[in-house]
Amino acid sequence: MKRYYKFFGRQLGVIIACLGIGILAVFVVPFYWWIIVVGGGIVYFGFTIMNHNHHC
């Protein structure tokens, strides 16, 4: 019976680690990707405006 609990403890650790990685993958990583995408969009539109502005 003791061997079963040892295996269950290891399995429980793997489950908790997978949940933690899943939470990071769902909430933290997409947040930074949105910051990168919005920053890239602002830079792109800034260069577009500068290239189409013939006042300078």
C-alpha positions as CSV (number, residue, x, y, z in Angstrom):
1,M,0.0,0.0,0.0
2,K,2.9,2.4,0.7
3,R,4.2,2.0,-2.8
4,Y,0.8,3.1,-4.2
5,Y,0.9,6.3,-2.1
6,K,4.5,7.0,-3.3
7,F,3.3,6.7,-6.9
8,F,0.3,8.8,-6.2
9,G,2.4,11.6,-4.7
10,R,4.7,11.6,-7.8
11,Q,1.6,11.6,-10.1
12,L,0.1,14.5,-8.1
13,G,3.3,16.5,-8.5
14,V,3.2,16.0,-12.2
15,I,-0.5,17.1,-12.3
16,I,0.2,20.3,-10.3
17,A,3.2,21.1,-12.5
18,C,1.1,20.7,-15.6
19,L,-1.6,22.9,-14.2
20,G,1.0,25.6,-13.4
21,I,2.5,25.5,-16.8
22,G,-1.0,25.6,-18.3
23,I,-2.0,28.7,-16.3
24,L,1.3,30.4,-17.4
25,A,0.6,29.4,-21.0
26,V,-3.0,30.7,-20.9
27,F,-2.6,34.0,-19.0
28,V,1.0,35.3,-18.9
29,V,2.4,34.5,-22.4
30,P,-0.6,35.8,-24.5
31,F,-0.5,39.0,-22.4
32,Y,3.1,39.6,-23.5
33,W,2.4,38.6,-27.1
34,W,-0.4,41.3,-27.2
35,I,2.1,43.9,-26.0
36,I,4.5,42.9,-28.7
37,V,1.8,42.9,-31.4
38,V,0.4,46.3,-30.3
39,G,3.9,47.8,-30.2
40,G,4.7,46.5,-33.6
41,G,1.4,47.9,-35.0
42,I,2.2,51.3,-33.5
43,V,5.7,51.3,-35.1
44,Y,4.3,50.1,-38.5
45,F,1.6,52.8,-38.5
46,G,4.1,55.4,-37.4
47,F,6.4,54.6,-40.3
48,T,3.4,54.5,-42.7
49,I,2.4,58.0,-41.6
50,M,6.0,59.3,-41.9
51,N,6.3,57.9,-45.4
52,H,3.1,59.4,-46.6
53,N,3.6,62.8,-45.0
54,H,5.3,64.9,-47.7
55,H,5.6,68.1,-45.6
56,C,9.1,67.4,-44.5
